[in-house]
Each structure stands twice: as C-alpha cells, then as structure tokens.
Amino acid sequence: MKQAMYLILSTLLLQAMFFAGPCDGFDNGHLQKLNNTNKCQSCDLSKANLSNLDMYGADLEGANLTGANLSEASFLDANLTGANLTNANIKGANFAGAKLSNATWVDGKKCKSPSIGKCK
C-alpha cells in the first residue's frame, strides 16, 4: 500500500514539474517531502491533487491544502491540526481518527478542539 502511495505521489510530482506554471499553487518540494517522509508540517499543498491517496498517519500539521483535490483520499489517523482545507474537494475522503483541531474546514469554519475524525 505504501509503495503504491509513493508511486502515485511521484507521478503527481512529475506531472506538476512539467505541466504546472510557477504560480499554480503548491510547492513541488513540499510534495516531494510528503512523498518521501509522510510528513509535511506547514507545507504549501494548495491546489495539489491528492485524490485517491492513502495518507494513513500523515503529519500535515499547519499545511495549506486550500483548493486541493482530496477526493476519495484516506486520512486515517492523520494529523491535520491547524491545516487549511478551505475550498478543498473532500468528496468521499475518509478522515476517521484524523486530528482536525484548529483546522480551517472547507467552508471556512474553524474546527474546535478537540476535533477527531470530523470538524466540530
């Protein structure tokens, strides 16, 4: 499962390097860091396509996921504390066990502490 995630993230990184303009959102280096370590605190992943990925246990504390495509992704037990998910596509995404305290939800609402698995 991890190997598939690395393959998908590597493919996304290559696509981003060849097809994205310099102001299209996320930082390619941050995507590579997430790919290599499953950790990317305070990273800019705005507008990144992370759909269908298994992000089990990922540490995305304080990450900027504004406008990102997170559809059908699994964030099981991930740390999204303080992350910004404003306008992200979360259709079919699984946030079971994910830490969402102080995160900004897709509608701009600030998640209360503690928020585990869903924004309260």
Buried (B, 14 or more C-beta within 10 A) or exposed (E): EEEEBEEBBBEBBEEBEEEBEEEEBBBBEBBBBBBEEBBBBEBBBBBBBBBBBBBBBBBBBBBBBBBBBBBBBBBBBBBBBBBBBBBBBBEEBBBEEBBBBBBBBBEEEEBEEEBBBEBE
